Amino acid sequence: MPTYTLLFRVGPPGLFGLPDGQKMVVDSETGSAGTGPVIDTRTGNVVSYGQLSRFRAPDEALALDCPLGQGSLSVVDNLFRLRVDADDQRKAIELGTSLLDQLVRLLSVEYGGLFPYETLQIESDTGVLQVRPGPRHLVLFEGTIYSISGLRDTILEAASLGSLSDDTLSQALVYHEHAQWLFSLRAGLPLLSPHFAYVVTSAYLHLWKTITAILGDPAKDRDYQSRYRTYGLSKNFWADRVKPIRDVRNDQDVAHYSLELDAIERVERSFGDAHEVCKVVIRAYSKYLLGAAAADAAGDGDAASGA
């Protein structure tokens, strides 16, 4: 079967310690102690630049190699090379794009926001090269502070889940990705537009879908108060972490209308907590799936040896 190498450029470049337009880019250590620009409130002019960008040094560049599902991934800076075996170029693009989609969605869970990427080229093992093949997939992510070591570990962890094929996990990741995409739309909306507010409630609702796709929904699943224990979450996880998010979903202009003027502000204050619960739930469920897959593989091995 032929082997194809797809080249992707993943963003945002600032997260990799690379220049990112007009954004200030600093490493996590510098960013924790850095200062922003000073602005004259009378004129809006910048009168002091504060911390300037610190891009990664040559020896700090992200570099890693690891398996990714049925493929092999090599990363240098924000250039991701993915080798896959496929019958033809079209199937190679479909497989490679599917694997990278899963990877960036898992990264989105860890970092919040969305990751953009573009497919730069695909090359066969016989040297046939095509530039910018389809399909293309673009998502947005805002970020300026980076940690190369943290990013490396996160990519490796996400790639370790590339072998998982589970409809529930895939749907939960899509819900989470859609929530972050909706939230990113705020940047292009007028500040006083009602859509600036309501896009947050729509995003919050999809975070709730992310959680309940895995743990169950009180409106339709009888085991919603016990299923989470199967995935190794704490006894009080539903009451302490999930119920407050459900209360916001039910009462604060998310799933039902509200005439309270500060309802959207309550949703905004809870958005970060909802994302954190998504992260915990997806991690727990992924770990559960890996354990189940390992148990099945061990059982098959025992059966084979017994035969």
C-alpha positions in Angstrom: 0.0 0.0 0.0 1.4 3.5 -0.9 2.6 5.8 1.8 1.7 9.5 1.7 3.1 12.4 3.8 0.8 15.3 4.5 2.2 18.7 5.7 0.0 20.8 7.9 0.7 24.2 9.5 -1.0 24.4 12.9 -1.7 27.7 14.7 -1.6 29.9 16.4 2.1 30.5 15.8 2.5 32.3 19.1 1.7 29.2 21.0 4.8 27.6 19.4 7.0 30.7 20.4 6.8 32.1 16.8 5.8 35.5 15.5 2.1 36.0 15.5 1.2 39.2 13.7 0.8 42.2 16.1 0.3 40.0 19.2 2.8 40.0 22.0 4.4 36.5 22.3 6.2 35.5 25.4 7.2 32.3 27.1 5.3 31.1 30.2 8.0 32.1 32.6 8.4 35.6 31.2 4.7 36.0 30.7 4.0 35.4 34.4 6.1 38.4 35.4 5.9 40.6 32.3 4.0 43.9 32.0 1.8 45.1 29.3 1.9 48.4 27.4 0.9 51.7 29.1 -1.9 53.6 27.4 -2.7 57.2 27.9 -6.4 57.1 28.8 -7.0 60.6 27.5 -5.8 59.8 23.9 -5.7 56.0 23.7 -2.0 56.3 22.6 0.6 53.7 23.8 3.1 55.7 25.8 5.2 52.8 27.0 5.6 49.4 25.4 6.2 47.3 28.5 7.1 43.7 27.8 8.2 43.0 24.2 7.8 39.7 22.5 10.3 36.9 23.3 10.3 34.3 20.6 11.7 30.8 21.1 15.5 30.4 20.6 16.7 27.9 17.9 17.4 25.2 20.5 14.0 25.7 22.1 12.0 24.8 19.0 9.3 22.1 19.5 10.4 18.8 18.0 8.8 15.5 18.5 8.0 12.2 16.8 5.1 9.9 17.8 2.5 7.6 16.4 -0.9 9.1 15.7 -3.6 6.5 15.2 -2.8 4.6 12.0 -0.2 7.2 11.1 3.2 8.5 12.2 3.5 12.2 13.3 6.6 14.4 13.1 6.5 17.9 14.5 9.0 20.8 14.1 7.7 24.2 15.4 4.1 24.4 14.1 4.8 22.2 11.0 3.1 18.8 11.4 4.2 16.0 9.0 1.9 13.0 9.1 2.7 9.8 7.2 -0.2 7.5 6.4 -0.7 4.4 4.3 -3.7 4.6 1.9 -4.9 3.1 -1.4 -4.8 6.5 -3.1 -4.3 10.2 -2.4 -7.9 11.0 -1.7 -8.1 8.4 1.0 -4.8 9.6 2.4 -6.2 13.1 2.7 -9.4 11.9 4.3 -7.5 9.7 6.8 -4.8 12.3 7.6 -7.3 15.1 8.0 -9.5 12.9 10.3 -6.5 12.1 12.5 -5.4 15.8 12.7 -8.9 16.9 13.4 -9.0 14.6 16.4 -5.6 15.8 17.6 -6.4 19.5 17.5 -9.8 19.0 19.1 -8.1 17.2 22.0 -5.6 20.1 22.2 -8.5 22.5 22.3 -9.9 20.7 25.3 -6.6 21.2 27.1 -6.0 24.8 26.1 -9.4 26.2 25.5 -10.2 28.1 22.4 -9.7 26.6 18.9 -6.7 25.6 16.9 -6.4 26.6 13.2 -4.6 24.5 10.7 -4.1 24.5 6.9 -3.0 21.6 4.7 0.0 22.8 2.8 0.8 19.7 0.7 0.7 16.0 0.2 3.5 13.8 -1.3 3.4 10.2 -2.3 6.3 7.8 -1.7 7.0 8.0 -5.4 7.5 11.7 -5.3 4.1 12.9 -6.7 3.4 16.2 -4.9 0.2 18.3 -4.7 0.1 21.7 -3.1 -2.8 22.7 -0.8 -5.0 19.7 -1.4 -8.6 19.6 -0.1 -10.5 19.2 2.1 -9.5 22.2 4.2 -10.5 22.8 7.8 -10.0 26.1 9.6 -10.7 26.9 13.3 -9.6 29.9 15.3 -7.7 30.2 18.6 -6.4 33.2 20.5 -3.2 32.7 22.6 0.0 34.5 23.3 1.8 32.8 26.3 3.5 29.5 25.4 5.3 26.7 27.1 7.2 24.4 24.7 7.6 21.6 27.2 4.0 21.8 28.2 2.9 21.8 24.6 5.1 18.8 23.8 3.6 16.8 26.6 0.1 17.7 25.7 0.6 16.7 22.0 2.1 13.4 23.1 -0.8 12.8 25.4 -3.4 13.7 22.8 -1.6 11.5 20.2 -1.7 8.6 22.6 -5.4 8.6 22.2 -5.3 8.4 18.4 -6.1 4.7 18.5 -9.4 5.3 20.1 -12.5 5.0 18.0 -15.6 5.8 20.0 -18.7 7.6 18.8 -19.4 9.1 22.2 -15.9 10.6 22.5 -16.0 11.9 19.0 -19.3 13.6 19.4 -18.3 15.1 22.7 -15.1 16.6 21.1 -17.2 18.0 18.2 -19.6 19.6 20.7 -16.6 21.1 22.6 -15.0 22.3 19.4 -18.3 24.0 18.3 -18.6 25.7 21.7 -15.1 27.2 21.3 -15.8 28.2 17.7 -19.0 30.0 18.8 -17.1 31.8 21.5 -14.5 32.9 19.1 -17.1 34.7 17.0 -17.3 37.5 19.6 -14.1 39.0 18.3 -15.9 39.9 15.0 -19.1 41.3 16.6 -19.9 44.8 17.7 -19.5 45.2 21.4 -23.1 46.4 22.0 -24.7 43.9 19.6 -27.0 41.4 21.4 -25.3 38.7 19.4 -22.1 39.6 21.3 -23.9 38.4 24.4 -25.9 35.5 23.1 -23.1 33.8 21.2 -21.7 33.0 24.7 -24.9 31.3 25.8 -24.9 29.2 22.6 -21.3 28.2 23.3 -22.2 27.4 26.9 -25.0 25.1 25.8 -22.6 23.1 23.7 -20.2 22.8 26.7 -23.2 21.3 28.5 -23.7 18.9 25.6 -20.0 17.9 25.8 -20.4 16.9 29.4 -23.7 15.1 29.1 -22.8 13.2 26.0 -20.4 11.3 28.2 -22.0 11.5 31.7 -25.7 11.4 30.6 -28.4 14.0 30.6 -31.0 14.2 33.5 -33.7 14.8 30.8 -33.1 11.5 29.1 -30.7 9.2 31.0 -31.7 7.5 34.2 -28.1 6.7 35.2 -26.8 10.2 35.0 -26.1 10.3 38.7 -24.1 7.1 38.7 -22.4 6.8 35.2 -19.6 9.2 36.2 -18.4 6.8 38.9 -17.8 4.2 36.2 -15.3 6.6 34.7 -13.4 7.0 37.9 -14.7 10.4 38.9 -15.2 11.3 42.6 -18.4 10.4 44.5 -19.5 14.1 44.7 -18.4 15.1 41.2 -22.0 15.5 39.9 -23.2 17.5 42.9 -20.1 19.6 43.3 -19.0 20.2 39.7 -21.7 19.3 37.2 -24.9 20.6 39.0 -23.7 24.2 39.2 -23.2 24.2 35.4 -26.6 22.6 34.9 -28.2 25.3 37.1 -26.6 28.1 35.0 -27.8 26.2 31.8 -31.3 26.0 33.1 -31.7 29.4 34.7 -29.4 31.9 33.0 -30.6 32.4 29.4 -28.9 29.3 28.0 -31.6 26.6 27.5 -34.5 28.8 28.5 -35.2 32.5 28.1 -34.5 34.9 30.9 -35.5 38.5 31.5 -32.8 39.2 34.0 -30.3 41.8 32.8 -27.3 40.1 34.4 -28.0 36.6 33.2 -25.4 36.7 30.5 -22.8 37.9 33.0 -23.4 34.9 35.1 -22.9 32.6 32.1 -19.7 34.4 31.3 -18.4 33.9 34.8 -19.3 30.2 34.7 -17.8 29.6 31.2 -14.3 28.8 32.5 -15.7 26.4 35.1 -17.7 24.6 32.4 -14.6 24.3 30.2 -12.6 22.8 33.1 -15.4 20.2 33.8 -15.3 19.3 30.1 -11.6 18.8 30.4 -11.9 16.6 33.5 -14.7 14.5 32.0 -13.0 13.9 28.6 -9.8 13.0 30.3 -11.6 10.5 32.6 -13.6 9.0 29.8 -10.5 8.7 27.5 -8.6 6.9 30.3 -11.6 4.6 30.8 -11.6 3.7 27.1 -7.9 3.0 27.0 -8.3 0.7 30.0 -11.2 -1.1 28.4 -9.2 -1.5 25.1 -6.2 -2.8 27.0 -8.4 -5.3 28.9 -10.0 -6.5 25.6 -6.5 -6.9 24.1 -5.4 -8.9 27.1 -8.5 -11.1 26.9 -8.0 -11.8 23.2 -4.3 -12.7 23.9 -5.4 -15.1 26.7 -8.0 -16.7 24.4 -5.5 -17.1 21.6 -2.9 -18.7 23.9 -5.6 -21.0 25.3 -6.6 -22.0 21.9 
